[in-house]
Amino acid sequence: MDQQAIKNRFAIIGNSPSLNHALNVAIQVANTDLSVLINGESGVGKEVFSQIIHALSARKHNPFIAVNCGAIPEGTIDSELFGHEKGSFTGAINNKIGSFELANGGTIFLDEISNLPYDVQVSLLRVVQERKVKKVGSEKEVGIDVRIIVASNEKLDEVVAQGKFREDLFYRFNEFGITIQPLRERKEDVMQFAEFFLEKASIELGKEMDEFTPDVIDAFMQYNWPGNLRELNNVVKRSALLSSDNVVELVALPQEIIHFKKLNPSDEGGADNKIYTAPKIGKDNLDIKKVALNAEYELIMGTLQKVQFNKSKAAKMLNIDRKTLYNKMEEHKFLTLK
């Protein structure tokens, strides 16, 4: 199967050199049994690449099991990965087959691997070395034959250097490495994916959405997409829903995208890259509520700029929760910076 056929099958729309290189590397390693470490920020498509590797391997007719290690409650990780026996702990009312055993003969994909607690890493190392699992509450070991692919949105070698991840386990996983660049590093892919997501959203929403206005395209190309493809997909779908006609207009975009260029002016324009502050009071803005709203908006957008539009970090800096931040951004949706 050639690269374009693989792209078509897995809805990989981009054509940037870095994306094509990563895909070629995935194709080359697919038909081996090497463990693979996929590096990349959240939302770049690491699980899609793991599915490609599995689909092109000799294991393609056997199970592909994906596990998000960051989403499993800490006290149940051993049970999720290795299974448990009935009665082995409070709440274990039935026997459970773990993810490794479910993936027997196929591929297991462990996403956000750096989130695994250190004690679980010890158990996992033994499974990787001996290809045997022992259920929680059991003395019996079960042999497994699995191909392991792991992914991390942190540089795993740096996590190792910090003492948070076992070095021996890192080298077991890193028999072969693939790095997927963030969307901001391959801007030529942005509109190709945006158009694909718009077509998809049109079908899902039952709306005939045809295109983006030029200022939307400009905003998309200026924005740094910290959430990568996942964020782009969500923004396109939301904007399609809010657009009344068959064209996505600027007003339908989230405020952080609309005003990103204003908060990050280019050198060409001669403007200083600065954090906006509250407006000065003059004869045209004596309304105290309006001044307060503008000041709040400037603080929110300035904080978002400082943290590269990471909303969790911004909410923490502003001493509010993430939901409150989203609500305030919605309140200011139609506020225009002057």
C-alpha positions as CSV (number, residue, x, y, z in Angstrom):
1,M,0.0,0.0,0.0
2,D,1.6,3.3,-1.0
3,Q,1.6,6.5,1.1
4,Q,-1.3,8.2,-0.6
5,A,-3.5,5.1,-0.2
6,I,-2.6,5.0,3.5
7,K,-3.5,8.7,3.8
8,N,-6.8,8.1,2.2
9,R,-7.6,5.2,4.4
10,F,-6.7,7.0,7.7
11,A,-7.9,10.5,6.7
12,I,-4.4,12.0,6.8
13,I,-4.9,15.1,4.7
14,G,-1.7,17.1,5.3
15,N,1.2,17.0,2.9
16,S,4.0,18.8,4.8
17,P,7.5,17.3,4.5
18,S,7.6,16.6,8.2
19,L,4.3,14.7,8.2
20,N,5.3,12.7,5.1
21,H,8.6,11.8,6.7
22,A,6.8,10.6,9.9
23,L,4.4,8.5,7.8
24,N,7.3,7.0,5.8
25,V,9.0,6.0,9.0
26,A,5.8,4.4,10.4
27,I,5.5,2.4,7.2
28,Q,9.0,1.2,7.4
29,V,8.7,0.0,11.0
30,A,5.2,-1.5,10.7
31,N,6.2,-5.0,9.5
32,T,8.6,-5.5,12.3
33,D,8.0,-6.4,16.0
34,L,10.0,-3.5,17.3
35,S,8.5,-1.5,20.1
36,V,7.8,2.0,19.0
37,L,7.8,5.3,20.9
38,I,5.7,8.0,19.3
39,N,6.5,11.5,20.4
40,G,4.2,14.5,19.9
41,E,2.0,17.0,21.6
42,S,-1.6,16.2,22.5
43,G,-3.9,16.2,19.4
44,V,-1.3,15.6,16.7
45,G,-2.6,12.2,15.8
46,K,-0.4,9.7,17.7
47,E,-3.1,7.1,18.0
48,V,-3.8,7.3,14.3
49,F,-0.1,6.6,13.6
50,S,-0.3,3.6,16.0
51,Q,-3.3,2.3,14.1
52,I,-1.4,2.6,10.8
53,I,1.6,0.6,12.2
54,H,-0.8,-2.1,13.4
55,A,-2.8,-2.2,10.1
56,L,0.3,-2.6,8.0
57,S,1.8,-5.3,10.3
58,A,1.5,-9.1,10.2
59,R,-0.7,-8.6,13.3
60,K,-3.4,-6.7,11.4
61,H,-6.1,-9.4,11.8
62,N,-5.6,-9.6,15.5
63,P,-6.7,-7.1,18.2
64,F,-5.6,-3.5,18.5
65,I,-6.1,-2.3,22.1
66,A,-5.6,1.4,22.9
67,V,-5.2,2.5,26.5
68,N,-5.0,6.1,27.7
69,C,-2.8,5.8,30.8
70,G,-3.5,9.4,31.8
71,A,-7.3,8.7,32.1
72,I,-7.2,5.7,34.4
73,P,-7.6,6.3,38.1
74,E,-4.3,5.5,39.8
75,G,-5.6,2.8,42.1
76,T,-7.0,0.8,39.1
77,I,-4.1,0.9,36.6
78,D,-2.8,-2.5,37.5
79,S,-6.2,-4.0,37.1
80,E,-6.8,-2.2,33.7
81,L,-3.5,-3.3,32.3
82,F,-3.1,-6.8,33.7
83,G,-6.6,-7.8,34.9
84,H,-7.8,-9.1,38.3
85,E,-9.3,-12.0,40.0
86,K,-12.8,-11.9,41.6
87,G,-12.5,-10.8,45.2
88,S,-8.9,-9.6,45.0
89,F,-9.9,-6.1,46.2
90,T,-13.0,-4.2,47.2
91,G,-15.2,-3.8,44.2
92,A,-13.7,-6.8,42.3
93,I,-17.0,-8.6,41.9
94,N,-16.0,-10.4,38.7
95,N,-12.8,-11.7,37.0
96,K,-11.4,-9.1,34.6
97,I,-9.1,-9.6,31.6
98,G,-6.5,-6.9,31.4
99,S,-5.6,-4.9,28.3
100,F,-2.4,-6.8,27.6
101,E,-4.2,-10.1,27.6
102,L,-7.0,-8.6,25.4
103,A,-4.3,-7.6,22.9
104,N,-2.7,-11.0,22.8
105,G,-1.6,-11.7,19.2
106,G,-2.0,-8.1,18.2
107,T,-0.9,-4.6,19.3
108,I,-1.3,-2.7,22.5
109,F,-1.1,1.1,22.3
110,L,-0.2,2.9,25.6
111,D,-0.9,6.6,25.3
112,E,0.3,9.2,27.8
113,I,2.8,6.6,29.1
114,S,4.6,9.2,31.2
115,N,1.6,9.3,33.5
116,L,2.1,5.8,34.8
117,P,3.0,5.7,38.6
118,Y,6.5,4.4,39.3
119,D,5.3,1.2,41.0
120,V,3.2,0.3,37.9
121,Q,6.3,0.9,35.8
122,V,8.1,-1.8,37.7
123,S,5.3,-4.3,37.0
124,L,5.2,-3.2,33.3
125,L,9.0,-3.7,32.9
126,R,8.6,-7.4,33.9
127,V,5.7,-7.8,31.4
128,V,7.8,-6.2,28.7
129,Q,10.8,-8.4,29.5
130,E,9.2,-11.7,30.0
131,R,6.0,-11.3,28.0
132,K,3.9,-12.7,30.9
133,V,1.2,-11.1,32.9
134,K,-0.1,-11.8,36.4
135,K,-3.6,-10.7,37.3
136,V,-4.1,-8.8,40.5
137,G,-4.9,-11.4,43.2
138,S,-3.5,-14.3,41.2
139,E,-0.3,-16.3,41.4
140,K,-0.7,-17.7,37.9
141,E,1.2,-16.1,35.0
142,V,-0.2,-16.0,31.5
143,G,2.0,-15.8,28.5
144,I,1.3,-13.0,25.9
145,D,2.4,-12.2,22.4
146,V,1.9,-8.5,21.9
147,R,3.5,-5.7,19.9
148,I,3.9,-2.6,22.1
149,I,3.5,1.0,20.9
150,V,3.7,3.8,23.4
151,A,3.1,7.6,23.1
152,S,4.0,10.6,25.1
153,N,3.2,14.3,24.8
154,E,6.3,15.0,27.0
155,K,9.8,14.2,25.9
156,L,10.2,10.9,27.6
157,D,14.0,11.2,27.9
158,E,13.5,14.4,29.8
159,V,11.0,12.7,32.1
160,V,13.6,10.0,32.7
161,A,16.2,12.6,33.5
162,Q,13.8,14.1,36.1
163,G,13.6,10.6,37.8
164,K,9.9,10.2,37.1
165,F,10.2,7.4,34.5
166,R,12.4,4.3,34.6
167,E,15.4,4.5,32.3
168,D,15.4,0.7,31.6
169,L,11.7,0.8,30.7
170,F,12.3,3.8,28.4
171,Y,14.9,1.9,26.4
172,R,12.6,-1.1,26.1
173,F,10.0,1.1,24.6
174,N,12.3,3.2,22.5
175,E,13.5,0.5,20.1
176,F,12.2,2.8,17.3
177,G,11.1,6.4,17.6
178,I,8.7,8.5,15.6
179,T,8.2,12.3,16.1
180,I,5.0,14.0,14.9
181,Q,5.5,17.8,14.6
182,P,2.9,20.1,16.1
183,L,0.5,21.9,13.7
184,R,2.1,25.3,14.2
185,E,5.3,23.8,12.7
186,R,3.5,22.7,9.5
187,K,1.2,25.5,8.7
188,E,0.8,24.2,5.1
189,D,-1.4,21.5,6.5
190,V,-3.8,23.7,8.4
191,M,-6.3,24.6,5.6
192,Q,-6.2,21.1,4.1
193,F,-7.3,19.7,7.5
194,A,-9.7,22.6,8.0
195,E,-11.5,21.9,4.7
196,F,-11.7,18.2,5.5
197,F,-13.1,18.9,9.0
198,L,-15.6,21.4,7.5
199,E,-16.9,18.7,5.0
200,K,-17.2,16.3,7.9
201,A,-19.0,18.8,10.1
202,S,-21.4,19.6,7.3
203,I,-22.5,16.0,7.2
204,E,-22.8,15.6,11.0
205,L,-24.7,18.9,11.4
206,G,-26.9,18.5,8.3
207,K,-25.7,21.9,7.0
208,E,-24.2,22.7,3.6
209,M,-21.0,24.5,4.5
210,D,-18.9,25.3,1.5
211,E,-15.9,27.5,2.5
212,F,-14.2,29.8,4.9
213,T,-14.1,33.6,4.4
214,P,-10.6,35.1,3.7
215,D,-10.3,36.6,7.2
216,V,-11.1,33.2,8.7
217,I,-8.3,31.6,6.6
218,D,-6.0,34.4,7.7
219,A,-6.9,33.9,11.4
220,F,-6.4,30.1,11.1
221,M,-2.9,30.6,9.5
222,Q,-1.9,33.1,12.2
223,Y,-3.1,31.0,15.2
224,N,-0.6,28.6,16.8
225,W,-3.1,25.7,17.5
226,P,-1.8,24.5,20.9
227,G,-4.4,21.7,20.8
228,N,-3.3,20.7,17.3
229,L,-5.7,18.7,15.0
230,R,-8.1,18.0,17.9
231,E,-8.5,21.7,18.5
232,L,-8.8,22.5,14.8
233,N,-11.5,19.9,14.4
234,N,-13.5,21.2,17.4
235,V,-13.1,24.9,16.2
236,V,-14.3,24.1,12.7
237,K,-17.3,22.1,13.9
238,R,-18.3,24.8,16.4
239,S,-17.9,27.5,13.8
240,A,-20.0,25.6,11.3
241,L,-22.7,25.2,13.9
242,L,-22.7,29.0,14.7
243,S,-22.6,30.1,11.0
244,S,-26.0,31.0,9.6
245,D,-25.0,30.8,5.9
246,N,-23.0,28.3,4.0
247,V,-19.8,30.1,4.7
248,V,-17.8,30.2,8.0
249,E,-17.3,33.8,9.0
250,L,-14.9,35.3,11.5
251,V,-17.5,36.1,14.1
252,A,-18.2,32.4,14.6
253,L,-14.6,31.7,15.7
254,P,-13.5,31.6,19.4
255,Q,-12.2,34.9,20.7
256,E,-8.6,33.6,21.2
257,I,-8.4,32.9,17.5
258,I,-10.0,36.1,16.4
259,H,-7.7,38.3,18.5
260,F,-4.5,36.1,18.3
261,K,-2.9,38.4,15.7
262,K,-3.7,41.5,17.7
263,L,-2.1,39.9,20.8
264,N,0.9,38.7,18.8
265,P,1.6,41.5,16.3
266,S,4.2,40.8,13.6
267,D,7.4,42.6,13.3
268,E,6.4,43.7,9.8
269,G,3.7,45.9,11.3
270,G,6.1,47.6,13.6
271,A,4.0,46.9,16.6
272,D,5.4,45.8,19.9
273,N,4.6,42.3,21.1
274,K,2.9,43.3,24.3
275,I,0.3,42.2,26.8
276,Y,-2.7,44.4,26.6
277,T,-3.7,46.4,29.7
278,A,-6.9,47.9,30.8
279,P,-8.1,50.9,28.6
280,K,-7.5,54.4,29.8
281,I,-10.6,56.3,31.0
282,G,-11.8,59.1,28.7
283,K,-14.9,60.9,27.8
284,D,-16.0,58.1,25.5
285,N,-15.7,55.3,28.1
286,L,-17.1,56.6,31.4
287,D,-19.4,53.6,31.7
288,I,-17.8,51.8,34.7
289,K,-19.3,48.4,33.7
290,K,-18.0,48.7,30.2
291,V,-14.5,49.7,31.5
292,A,-14.5,46.7,33.9
293,L,-15.6,44.3,31.1
294,N,-12.8,45.6,28.8
295,A,-10.2,45.3,31.6
296,E,-11.3,41.8,32.4
297,Y,-11.2,40.8,28.8
298,E,-7.7,42.3,28.4
299,L,-6.5,40.4,31.5
300,I,-7.9,37.1,30.2
301,M,-6.5,37.5,26.7
302,G,-3.1,38.7,28.0
303,T,-2.8,35.7,30.3
304,L,-3.7,33.4,27.5
305,Q,-1.0,34.9,25.4
306,K,1.6,34.4,28.2
307,V,0.8,30.6,28.3
308,Q,0.5,30.1,24.6
309,F,-3.3,29.8,24.9
310,N,-3.1,26.8,27.3
311,K,-6.5,27.3,28.9
312,S,-5.7,25.1,32.0
313,K,-2.6,27.1,32.8
314,A,-4.4,30.4,32.1
315,A,-7.3,29.4,34.5
316,K,-4.7,28.6,37.2
317,M,-2.9,31.9,36.8
318,L,-6.2,33.8,36.9
319,N,-7.3,31.8,40.1
320,I,-10.4,30.5,38.4
321,D,-11.4,27.1,37.2
322,R,-11.4,26.1,33.5
323,K,-15.2,26.2,33.2
324,T,-15.3,29.8,34.6
325,L,-12.7,30.8,32.0
326,Y,-14.7,29.3,29.2
327,N,-17.8,31.1,30.5
328,K,-16.1,34.4,30.7
329,M,-14.7,34.0,27.1
330,E,-18.2,33.4,25.9
331,E,-19.5,36.5,27.8
332,H,-16.9,38.5,25.9
333,K,-17.6,36.9,22.6
334,F,-18.8,40.0,20.8
335,L,-16.5,42.5,22.6
336,T,-14.1,44.1,20.2
337,L,-10.6,45.2,21.2
338,K,-9.8,48.9,20.4
